[in-house]
């Protein structure tokens, strides 16, 4: 049986792999929240004793893996599958960033550094077939980090405090390596749009008070997932219509 030219076995394998990856994601969230090393022999020990799996995260990761297979398919060559592979690696990291930033208002340096390292590897791999793609990914890194550094500096001058945490700056720089210049600009615009809408909703429903800090990382993560699933041109058209108040056709 095939679904979009991909045998159902691949979907089953992706679903099962997602469950195990989700289990590890839960472990990473716990350890990174305490600034403890993720790679530790304590993982196996705790699994056997008092570790409580987060089934929501496990099922979410599994669903993401299955839908990535559905969207990107399975190609014949390794290079052709790079988009699928990089997003399967990126997705768990995004979940970690979302949860830790929402709970503690930080994005762990180790997580951002790992994303940079993985992004550089993928930039090199893409360059084996097309150097222009690698250059675009590097430009995305500088654009993603640069925009948020600028916002942080302006916020410091105007308001006397950081408008963005440097964890957000590092995350956007790392994501620029995964998405390239044009896509990271779209992610930035979507993140601010989503942030504005959800922040207002949180304040209106009194989940958050006006005096409370609302972390921006979760908005970046949501925008990133949208970019993974929705074609660039579709997002561009929607954003242009929103930011031009419908003038753009």
C-alpha positions in Angstrom: 0.0 0.0 0.0 1.3 3.4 -1.0 0.4 6.9 0.2 1.7 9.7 -2.1 4.1 7.2 -3.7 5.6 6.2 -0.3 5.1 2.7 1.0 3.1 2.6 4.2 6.0 0.8 5.9 8.0 4.1 5.9 5.1 5.8 7.7 5.0 3.1 10.3 8.7 3.3 10.9 8.6 7.1 11.1 5.7 6.9 13.7 7.6 4.4 15.9 10.8 6.4 15.6 9.0 9.5 16.5 7.7 7.9 19.7 11.3 7.0 20.8 12.6 10.4 19.8 9.8 12.0 21.7 10.9 10.1 24.8 14.4 11.5 24.4 13.0 15.0 23.8 11.2 14.8 27.2 14.6 13.8 28.8 16.3 16.7 27.0 13.7 19.1 28.3 14.2 17.9 31.9 18.0 18.0 31.7 18.3 21.3 29.8 15.9 23.0 32.2 18.3 22.2 35.0 21.4 23.0 32.8 22.5 19.4 33.1 24.2 17.4 30.3 21.9 15.5 28.1 24.3 12.7 27.2 24.6 10.8 30.4 24.4 7.3 31.7 21.6 8.5 34.0 19.2 8.3 31.0 19.1 4.5 31.1 19.1 4.4 34.9 16.2 6.8 35.2 14.2 5.0 32.5 14.4 1.9 34.6 13.4 3.8 37.8 11.3 6.9 38.1 11.3 8.6 34.7 7.8 9.5 33.6 7.3 9.8 29.8 5.3 12.7 28.4 3.0 10.9 26.1 1.8 14.2 24.5 5.3 15.1 23.4 5.9 11.5 22.2 2.7 11.5 20.1 3.4 15.0 18.8 6.9 14.0 17.6 5.5 10.8 16.1 2.8 12.8 14.2 5.4 15.4 13.0 7.6 12.6 11.6 4.7 11.0 9.8 3.5 14.3 8.3 7.1 15.1 7.2 7.2 11.8 5.3 3.9 12.7 3.7 5.0 16.2 2.7 8.5 15.5 1.5 8.3 11.9 0.5 11.2 9.5 0.1 13.5 10.2 -2.8 16.0 8.0 -4.6 19.2 9.8 -3.6 20.7 11.0 -0.3 21.0 14.6 -1.5 17.4 14.6 -2.7 16.3 13.6 0.9 18.3 16.3 2.7 15.2 18.5 3.3 13.4 15.6 4.9 16.4 14.5 7.0 17.2 18.0 8.3 13.6 18.7 9.3 13.5 15.4 11.2 16.6 16.5 13.1 15.3 20.0 13.6 11.8 19.1 14.8 12.7 17.6 18.2 15.0 20.6 18.9 12.1 23.0 18.2 9.9 21.2 20.6 12.7 21.5 23.3 13.1 25.2 22.5 9.3 25.8 22.8 8.8 24.0 26.1 12.0 25.3 27.9 11.5 28.9 26.7 7.8 28.9 27.7 8.6 27.5 31.2 11.9 29.2 32.0 12.2 32.1 29.4 15.5 30.8 28.2 16.7 28.9 25.1 19.6 26.7 26.2 23.0 27.6 24.7 23.8 23.9 24.2 20.6 23.5 22.1 21.4 26.6 19.9 25.0 25.5 19.5 23.9 22.0 18.4 21.6 23.5 15.8 24.5 25.6 14.5 26.7 22.6 14.2 24.1 20.5 12.4 23.2 23.5 10.2 26.8 23.9 9.1 27.0 20.2 8.2 23.8 20.5 6.1 25.2 23.6 4.4 28.2 21.6 3.4 26.2 18.7 2.1 23.9 20.9 0.0 27.1 22.5 -1.4 28.2 19.2 -2.8 25.4 19.5 -5.4 24.9 23.3 -5.5 27.2 25.8 -3.9 24.5 28.5 -4.3 22.3 26.7 -1.8 25.2 26.7 0.8 25.7 30.4 0.2 22.0 31.1 0.7 22.0 29.1 3.9 24.9 31.2 5.3 23.2 34.4 4.3 20.1 33.1 6.1 22.2 32.6 9.3 23.5 36.2 9.1 20.0 37.6 8.3 18.3 35.6 11.0 20.7 36.6 13.8 21.3 40.1 12.4 17.6 41.2 12.4 17.2 40.1 16.0 20.4 41.7 17.1 19.2 44.9 15.6 15.8 44.7 17.4 17.6 43.9 20.6 19.9 47.0 20.3 17.0 49.3 19.3 15.0 48.0 22.2 17.9 48.7 24.5 18.2 52.3 23.3 14.4 53.0 23.2 13.2 51.1 26.3 16.4 50.7 28.3 16.1 46.9 28.2 16.5 44.0 25.8 13.6 43.7 23.4 14.7 40.2 22.6 16.8 37.7 24.5 20.1 36.6 23.0 18.8 33.0 23.1 16.3 34.2 20.4 19.1 35.8 18.4 21.1 32.6 18.4 18.1 30.4 17.6 17.2 32.6 14.6 20.8 32.5 13.4 20.8 28.7 13.6 17.5 28.4 11.8 18.8 30.6 9.0 21.2 27.8 8.2 18.3 25.4 7.9 16.0 27.6 5.8 18.2 30.1 3.9 17.8 33.9 3.4 14.2 34.2 1.9 12.6 31.7 4.2 14.2 33.1 7.4 12.8 36.5 6.5 9.3 34.9 6.2 9.8 33.1 9.5 10.7 36.4 11.2 7.6 38.1 9.8 5.4 35.2 10.8 6.9 35.0 14.3 6.1 38.7 14.9 2.6 38.4 13.5 1.8 35.2 15.5 3.4 36.8 18.6 1.2 39.8 18.3 -2.0 37.8 17.9 -1.2 35.2 20.6 0.1 37.8 23.1 -3.1 39.8 22.8 -5.1 36.6 23.3 -3.1 35.7 26.4 -3.6 39.1 27.9 -7.4 39.2 27.0 -7.9 35.8 28.6 -5.8 36.8 31.5 -3.5 33.8 31.2 -0.7 36.4 31.2 -0.6 39.8 32.9 0.6 42.9 31.1 3.5 43.1 33.6 4.6 39.5 32.8 7.3 38.6 30.3 6.0 36.6 27.3 8.8 34.5 25.8 9.2 35.0 22.0 10.8 31.6 21.4 7.5 29.7 21.1 6.3 32.1 18.4 9.5 31.5 16.4 8.9 27.7 16.7 5.3 28.0 15.5 6.4 30.1 12.5 9.2 27.7 11.7 6.8 24.7 11.7 4.5 26.6 9.3 7.5 27.3 7.0 8.3 23.5 7.0 4.9 22.5 5.8 3.6 25.4 3.7 5.2 26.4 0.4 7.2 29.6 0.3 5.0 31.3 -2.3 1.8 30.6 -0.3 3.3 32.2 2.8 4.7 35.1 0.9 1.3 35.9 -0.7 -0.5 35.7 2.7 2.0 37.9 4.5 2.0 40.5 1.7 -1.8 40.7 1.8 -1.7 41.1 5.6 1.1 43.7 5.8 -0.2 45.7 2.9 -3.8 45.5 4.2 -5.1 43.7 1.2 -3.5 46.1 -1.4 -1.2 43.4 -2.7 -2.8 41.2 -5.4 
